């Protein structure tokens, strides 16, 4: 017996087969139907890539140097880019990625998340809220 199943990506956690034996025996040509559940497990290799621009940054400031009203006075901007790649062989439908970033470099130097730009149908929920300076 050979069985082929198409669209396994949409099968969920199991595939069900209805089986029945048919024979040339005239007294009992058909057996009872039996439901056979076969568990399905798919694997995917997911890779997270990222970079920062600038790659490194040294900021030297003193308490009195900072102006309280403009975001430009809070120091240079650092951009972090993250890419999530599915190297297969299976598809990934539900994935959660938590990225933790520091909230301050020193007690007097807060770090603010200014913007999140998801691509490819991703949903992001930044916490705390974006850009508290606005």
Backbone as a chain_set.jsonl record, in Angstrom:
{"seq": "XXXXXXXXXXXXXXXXXXXXXXXXXXXXXXXXXXXXXXXXXXXXXXXXXXXXXXXXXXXXXXXXXXXXXXXXXXXXXXXXXXXXXXXXXXXXXXXXXXXXXXXXXXXXXXXXXXXXXXXXXXXXXXXXXXXXXX", "coords": {"N": [[0.853, -1.169, 0.0], [0.574, 2.19, -0.829], [0.611, 5.571, 0.039], [-0.26, 8.885, -0.686], [-0.061, 12.269, 0.162], [-1.199, 15.477, -0.394], [-0.521, 19.014, 0.005], [0.518, 19.252, 2.683], [1.289, 21.363, 4.289], [-0.985, 22.566, 5.2], [-2.149, 20.704, 6.79], [-2.119, 20.572, 9.549], [-1.644, 19.191, 12.809], [-1.919, 16.487, 12.391], [-2.632, 13.837, 10.02], [-5.424, 12.268, 8.688], [-6.536, 9.031, 7.778], [-8.904, 7.043, 6.138], [-9.447, 3.707, 6.289], [-10.071, 0.605, 4.644], [-10.447, -2.796, 4.099], [-10.794, -4.64, 1.189], [-11.851, -7.62, -0.234], [-11.806, -10.639, -2.272], [-13.28, -12.478, -1.092], [-16.299, -14.02, -0.798], [-17.982, -14.256, 1.391], [-17.305, -12.276, 3.215], [-16.692, -9.583, 1.915], [-15.971, -6.899, 2.445], [-14.235, -5.19, 4.952], [-14.675, -3.676, 8.222], [-14.656, -0.094, 8.392], [-11.79, 1.735, 9.274], [-10.394, 4.389, 11.111], [-7.401, 6.029, 10.763], [-5.112, 7.951, 12.391], [-2.324, 9.864, 11.671], [0.44, 11.31, 13.064], [1.853, 14.49, 12.205], [4.878, 16.091, 11.659], [6.641, 18.935, 11.097], [9.678, 20.458, 10.12], [11.693, 23.358, 10.369], [14.406, 25.424, 9.599], [15.234, 28.258, 11.118], [16.666, 31.428, 10.887], [18.156, 34.193, 12.457], [19.265, 37.298, 11.528], [21.254, 40.183, 11.915], [22.21, 43.682, 12.124], [23.945, 46.66, 13.105], [23.942, 50.193, 12.784], [25.669, 53.033, 13.43], [28.27, 50.505, 13.68], [29.641, 50.518, 16.079], [29.738, 52.776, 18.859], [30.805, 55.539, 20.678], [29.913, 57.617, 23.199], [30.428, 60.595, 24.789], [29.371, 62.524, 27.339], [28.294, 65.256, 29.378], [26.342, 66.038, 32.264], [25.353, 68.735, 32.16], [25.408, 69.393, 29.468], [23.164, 68.732, 27.99], [20.207, 69.603, 26.261], [16.847, 69.982, 27.157], [14.619, 70.106, 25.438], [14.753, 69.166, 22.703], [14.901, 66.34, 20.473], [17.235, 66.004, 19.075], [19.218, 66.749, 20.754], [19.723, 64.618, 22.316], [21.695, 62.919, 21.604], [23.49, 60.755, 19.235], [21.862, 58.884, 16.61], [21.218, 55.407, 16.51], [20.866, 52.704, 14.4], [19.217, 49.604, 14.293], [18.937, 46.649, 12.495], [17.009, 43.84, 11.853], [16.698, 40.641, 10.443], [14.681, 37.935, 9.692], [15.036, 34.723, 8.617], [13.713, 31.957, 6.906], [15.04, 28.97, 6.383], [13.976, 26.62, 5.602], [13.209, 23.052, 5.622], [10.431, 23.191, 5.934], [7.374, 25.189, 6.188], [6.775, 28.172, 8.108], [4.309, 29.111, 10.204], [3.427, 30.28, 12.598], [5.17, 32.258, 14.676], [7.075, 33.592, 17.254], [9.068, 36.26, 18.175], [11.121, 37.683, 20.483], [12.802, 40.595, 21.205], [15.104, 42.09, 23.196], [16.14, 45.217, 24.253], [18.475, 47.453, 25.767], [17.351, 49.869, 28.179], [18.711, 52.013, 29.083], [21.99, 53.5, 29.107], [23.506, 54.406, 31.135], [22.491, 55.374, 34.468], [21.736, 58.067, 34.128], [21.44, 58.334, 31.413], [19.096, 57.763, 29.306], [17.864, 55.414, 26.85], [16.062, 55.538, 23.865], [13.504, 53.979, 22.011], [12.759, 54.748, 18.81], [11.46, 54.156, 16.365], [9.75, 51.556, 14.573], [9.794, 49.417, 11.869], [8.167, 47.106, 10.456], [8.299, 44.478, 7.977], [6.999, 42.448, 5.277], [4.545, 41.397, 6.171], [4.715, 41.101, 8.906], [3.935, 41.57, 12.382], [4.485, 43.918, 14.884], [4.946, 44.675, 18.296], [5.986, 47.061, 20.025], [7.371, 47.608, 23.238], [8.475, 49.545, 25.847], [6.152, 52.137, 24.71], [6.715, 53.776, 21.529], [9.098, 56.419, 20.991], [9.124, 58.408, 23.432], [9.681, 61.086, 23.622], [8.117, 62.649, 22.011]], "CA": [[0.0, 0.0, 0.0], [1.305, 3.443, -0.892], [-0.303, 6.686, 0.268], [0.314, 10.185, -0.998], [-0.867, 13.363, 0.716], [-0.807, 16.788, -0.894], [-0.766, 20.184, 0.855], [0.78, 18.964, 4.096], [1.444, 22.617, 5.026], [-2.284, 22.913, 5.775], [-2.698, 19.512, 7.441], [-2.173, 20.703, 10.998], [-0.778, 18.306, 13.578], [-2.101, 15.076, 12.003], [-3.337, 13.51, 8.789], [-6.315, 11.13, 8.955], [-6.839, 8.153, 6.656], [-9.973, 6.073, 6.333], [-8.96, 2.469, 5.679], [-10.993, -0.515, 4.569], [-9.917, -3.899, 3.291], [-11.758, -5.278, 0.281], [-11.287, -8.877, -0.73], [-12.653, -11.421, -3.166], [-13.991, -13.418, -0.244], [-17.727, -13.752, -0.99], [-18.696, -14.205, 2.672], [-17.002, -11.017, 3.894], [-15.861, -8.861, 0.936], [-15.526, -5.593, 2.952], [-14.033, -5.111, 6.392], [-15.129, -2.418, 8.811], [-13.801, 1.057, 8.124], [-10.967, 2.126, 10.415], [-9.794, 5.716, 10.97], [-6.008, 6.017, 11.205], [-4.513, 9.281, 12.514], [-0.866, 9.837, 11.615], [0.972, 12.622, 13.455], [2.699, 15.173, 11.227], [5.828, 17.012, 12.271], [7.432, 19.637, 10.085], [10.826, 21.158, 10.665], [12.203, 24.492, 9.612], [15.593, 26.065, 10.162], [15.001, 29.702, 11.093], [17.909, 32.121, 11.206], [18.013, 35.621, 12.721], [20.446, 38.07, 11.153], [21.09, 41.579, 12.304], [23.372, 44.561, 12.157], [23.723, 47.98, 13.69], [24.644, 51.281, 12.121], [27.03, 52.542, 13.265], [28.545, 49.233, 14.347], [30.0, 50.849, 17.464], [29.549, 54.199, 19.119], [31.231, 55.995, 21.996], [29.331, 58.936, 23.457], [30.895, 61.192, 26.033], [28.573, 63.716, 27.601], [28.194, 65.663, 30.774], [24.959, 66.365, 32.627], [24.962, 70.086, 31.775], [25.458, 69.57, 28.011], [21.935, 68.266, 27.343], [19.032, 70.467, 26.24], [15.708, 69.13, 27.457], [13.467, 70.161, 24.542], [14.852, 68.585, 21.363], [15.413, 64.978, 20.409], [18.589, 66.055, 18.526], [20.168, 66.962, 21.837], [19.852, 63.391, 23.097], [22.798, 62.108, 21.116], [23.385, 60.201, 17.885], [20.906, 57.807, 16.339], [21.78, 54.104, 16.167], [19.842, 51.88, 13.756], [19.381, 48.159, 14.346], [18.121, 45.969, 11.495], [16.937, 42.405, 12.08], [16.057, 39.882, 9.371], [14.375, 36.566, 10.068], [15.042, 33.915, 7.389], [13.332, 30.552, 7.003], [15.853, 28.186, 5.457], [13.224, 25.416, 5.254], [12.371, 22.787, 4.461], [9.015, 23.428, 6.212], [6.891, 26.56, 6.301], [6.558, 28.636, 9.473], [3.074, 29.902, 10.248], [3.275, 31.016, 13.848], [6.489, 32.42, 15.267], [7.183, 34.765, 18.127], [10.445, 36.667, 18.391], [11.254, 38.756, 21.459], [14.107, 41.246, 21.176], [15.236, 42.995, 24.343], [17.169, 46.243, 24.106], [18.62, 48.169, 27.037], [16.605, 51.121, 28.305], [19.629, 53.095, 29.43], [23.398, 53.114, 29.109], [23.854, 54.741, 32.517], [21.254, 55.874, 35.083], [21.365, 59.398, 33.633], [21.405, 58.322, 29.948], [18.07, 56.84, 28.783], [17.885, 55.058, 25.428], [14.679, 55.525, 23.41], [13.129, 53.326, 20.768], [12.086, 55.811, 18.068], [10.664, 53.714, 15.227], [9.778, 50.14, 14.194], [9.271, 49.298, 10.513], [8.08, 45.691, 10.057], [8.063, 44.21, 6.557], [6.638, 41.073, 4.968], [3.362, 40.94, 6.891], [4.981, 40.912, 10.331], [3.321, 42.487, 13.333], [5.386, 44.222, 15.987], [4.329, 45.363, 19.428], [7.076, 47.58, 20.846], [7.067, 47.993, 24.616], [7.437, 50.565, 26.008], [5.711, 52.816, 23.494], [7.748, 54.451, 20.751], [9.47, 57.805, 21.103], [8.482, 59.137, 24.526], [10.008, 62.51, 23.556], [7.1, 63.363, 21.209]], "C": [[0.897, 1.229, 0.0], [0.295, 4.575, -0.789], [0.428, 7.974, -0.045], [-0.63, 11.265, -0.478], [-0.327, 14.665, 0.163], [-1.138, 17.866, 0.116], [-0.583, 19.882, 2.34], [0.959, 20.233, 4.927], [0.153, 22.989, 5.746], [-2.896, 21.759, 6.559], [-2.851, 19.676, 8.945], [-1.234, 19.714, 11.656], [-0.917, 16.835, 13.199], [-2.823, 14.992, 10.668], [-4.161, 12.259, 9.093], [-6.587, 10.36, 7.665], [-7.989, 7.247, 7.055], [-9.583, 4.812, 5.571], [-10.046, 1.396, 5.712], [-10.369, -1.571, 3.659], [-11.048, -4.479, 2.453], [-11.119, -6.532, -0.283], [-12.273, -9.569, -1.677], [-13.415, -12.503, -2.401], [-15.482, -13.1, -0.308], [-18.492, -13.654, 0.324], [-18.469, -12.878, 3.399], [-16.114, -10.171, 2.979], [-15.297, -7.535, 1.469], [-15.365, -5.647, 4.466], [-14.644, -3.81, 6.903], [-14.145, -1.306, 8.451], [-13.076, 1.443, 9.41], [-10.37, 3.49, 10.108], [-8.389, 5.675, 11.561], [-5.49, 7.451, 11.203], [-2.999, 9.14, 12.551], [-0.361, 11.226, 11.999], [1.908, 13.18, 12.375], [3.609, 16.133, 11.978], [6.658, 17.635, 11.162], [8.57, 20.37, 10.783], [11.208, 22.305, 9.748], [13.42, 25.039, 10.345], [15.403, 27.575, 10.005], [16.266, 30.394, 11.595], [17.613, 33.608, 11.399], [19.337, 36.3, 12.396], [20.208, 39.514, 11.558], [22.371, 42.361, 12.187], [22.963, 45.895, 12.759], [24.516, 49.003, 12.903], [24.576, 52.521, 12.999], [27.247, 51.267, 14.08], [28.968, 49.43, 15.79], [29.939, 52.358, 17.626], [30.016, 54.488, 20.534], [30.692, 57.408, 22.153], [29.842, 59.407, 24.799], [30.072, 62.448, 26.229], [28.604, 64.009, 29.085], [26.771, 66.097, 31.021], [24.521, 67.725, 32.102], [24.896, 70.304, 30.273], [24.115, 69.339, 27.334], [20.833, 69.327, 27.404], [17.813, 69.583, 26.372], [14.627, 69.126, 26.378], [13.62, 69.46, 23.202], [15.425, 67.185, 21.377], [16.825, 64.948, 19.832], [19.625, 66.186, 19.629], [20.412, 65.689, 22.632], [20.909, 62.455, 22.535], [22.521, 61.508, 19.753], [22.378, 59.046, 17.81], [21.678, 56.526, 15.979], [20.651, 53.272, 15.595], [20.206, 50.41, 13.858], [18.439, 47.555, 13.314], [18.188, 44.474, 11.768], [16.19, 41.76, 10.919], [15.882, 38.446, 9.847], [14.229, 35.767, 8.782], [14.623, 32.486, 7.706], [14.118, 29.797, 5.944], [15.219, 26.836, 5.126], [13.671, 24.19, 6.019], [10.892, 23.099, 4.697], [8.68, 24.902, 6.257], [6.708, 26.895, 7.781], [5.33, 29.522, 9.463], [2.995, 30.78, 11.486], [4.632, 31.063, 14.537], [6.472, 33.681, 16.108], [8.66, 35.021, 18.368], [10.438, 37.829, 19.367], [12.675, 39.284, 21.386], [14.133, 42.231, 22.331], [16.404, 43.94, 24.099], [17.289, 46.978, 25.43], [17.846, 49.476, 27.029], [17.468, 52.3, 28.703], [21.049, 52.577, 29.375], [23.999, 53.373, 30.485], [22.578, 55.287, 33.145], [20.796, 57.236, 34.548], [21.234, 59.448, 32.117], [20.369, 57.327, 29.432], [18.253, 56.595, 27.284], [16.441, 54.885, 24.972], [14.534, 54.773, 22.105], [12.273, 54.323, 19.992], [11.149, 55.305, 16.976], [10.819, 52.209, 15.027], [9.116, 50.043, 12.828], [9.232, 47.829, 10.097], [7.786, 45.551, 8.567], [7.632, 42.763, 6.394], [5.48, 40.535, 5.775], [3.575, 40.694, 8.372], [4.24, 41.94, 11.166], [4.281, 42.673, 14.488], [4.627, 44.978, 17.058], [5.433, 45.878, 20.337], [6.586, 47.975, 22.235], [8.361, 48.413, 25.269], [7.1, 51.229, 24.678], [6.867, 53.564, 22.829], [7.898, 55.916, 21.128], [8.745, 58.588, 22.198], [8.773, 60.628, 24.513], [8.967, 63.313, 22.776], [5.885, 63.642, 22.036]], "O": [[1.87, 1.293, 0.751], [-0.747, 4.55, -1.443], [1.601, 8.132, 0.294], [-1.845, 11.183, -0.658], [0.873, 14.928, 0.243], [-1.963, 17.645, 1.002], [-1.44, 20.222, 3.156], [0.799, 20.192, 6.147], [0.188, 23.65, 6.783], [-4.059, 21.837, 6.953], [-3.653, 18.969, 9.556], [-0.157, 19.426, 11.133], [-0.115, 16.012, 13.64], [-3.515, 15.917, 10.243], [-3.656, 11.305, 9.685], [-6.831, 10.946, 6.611], [-8.037, 6.746, 8.178], [-9.41, 4.845, 4.353], [-10.822, 1.291, 6.662], [-9.837, -1.262, 2.593], [-12.129, -4.769, 2.966], [-9.981, -6.505, -0.752], [-13.412, -9.134, -1.848], [-14.103, -13.333, -2.994], [-15.89, -12.009, 0.091], [-19.551, -13.028, 0.369], [-19.35, -12.41, 4.121], [-14.914, -10.048, 3.229], [-14.252, -7.086, 0.998], [-16.263, -6.1, 5.175], [-15.071, -2.957, 6.125], [-12.958, -1.552, 8.234], [-13.668, 1.475, 10.489], [-9.898, 3.736, 8.998], [-8.213, 5.326, 12.729], [-5.43, 8.095, 10.156], [-2.456, 8.389, 13.362], [-0.694, 12.211, 11.34], [2.648, 12.44, 11.726], [3.155, 16.894, 12.832], [7.3, 16.93, 10.384], [8.42, 20.842, 11.91], [11.067, 22.231, 8.528], [13.441, 25.102, 11.574], [15.412, 28.097, 8.89], [16.855, 29.992, 12.599], [16.902, 34.211, 10.596], [20.388, 35.928, 12.918], [19.075, 39.995, 11.537], [23.468, 41.802, 12.155], [21.778, 46.2, 12.896], [25.613, 48.726, 12.419], [23.478, 53.004, 13.278], [26.519, 50.984, 15.031], [28.679, 48.586, 16.639], [30.07, 53.112, 16.662], [29.667, 53.772, 21.473], [30.979, 58.287, 21.34], [29.71, 58.72, 25.812], [30.077, 63.339, 25.379], [28.894, 63.15, 29.917], [26.065, 66.483, 30.09], [23.39, 67.848, 31.633], [24.366, 71.327, 29.838], [23.952, 69.73, 26.178], [20.557, 69.882, 28.467], [17.756, 68.523, 25.749], [13.782, 68.231, 26.383], [12.588, 69.175, 22.594], [16.31, 66.866, 22.171], [17.556, 63.984, 20.059], [20.775, 65.781, 19.46], [21.239, 65.69, 23.544], [20.999, 61.304, 22.961], [21.453, 61.719, 19.178], [22.097, 58.355, 18.789], [22.662, 56.567, 15.24], [19.596, 53.14, 16.216], [21.33, 50.008, 13.56], [17.263, 47.915, 13.267], [19.271, 43.904, 11.899], [15.169, 42.277, 10.467], [16.822, 37.824, 10.342], [13.39, 36.094, 7.943], [15.117, 31.88, 8.657], [13.885, 29.968, 4.747], [15.832, 26.005, 4.456], [14.442, 24.298, 6.973], [10.155, 23.26, 3.724], [9.561, 25.756, 6.35], [6.509, 26.002, 8.605], [5.306, 30.558, 8.798], [2.535, 31.919, 11.407], [5.175, 30.031, 14.932], [5.919, 34.705, 15.708], [9.409, 34.11, 18.721], [9.813, 38.856, 19.102], [13.637, 38.523, 21.491], [13.273, 43.108, 22.427], [17.513, 43.511, 23.78], [16.298, 47.114, 26.148], [17.705, 50.114, 25.986], [17.022, 53.447, 28.669], [21.301, 51.387, 29.566], [24.887, 52.65, 30.937], [21.652, 55.638, 32.414], [19.598, 57.52, 34.52], [20.942, 60.514, 31.573], [20.705, 56.177, 29.149], [18.736, 57.461, 26.553], [15.672, 54.167, 25.612], [15.355, 54.919, 21.2], [11.195, 54.705, 20.446], [10.144, 55.952, 16.684], [11.887, 51.651, 15.278], [8.001, 50.53, 12.643], [10.166, 47.349, 9.453], [7.113, 46.393, 7.972], [7.872, 41.94, 7.277], [5.424, 39.336, 6.045], [2.702, 40.132, 9.033], [3.955, 43.045, 10.705], [4.829, 41.703, 15.013], [3.774, 45.815, 16.764], [5.788, 45.218, 21.314], [5.532, 48.592, 22.389], [9.31, 47.631, 25.23], [7.697, 50.915, 23.647], [7.851, 53.931, 23.472], [6.935, 56.566, 21.535], [7.833, 59.359, 21.898], [8.186, 61.374, 25.297], [8.941, 64.54, 22.875], [4.924, 64.232, 21.542]]}, "num_chains": 1, "name": "protein.A"}
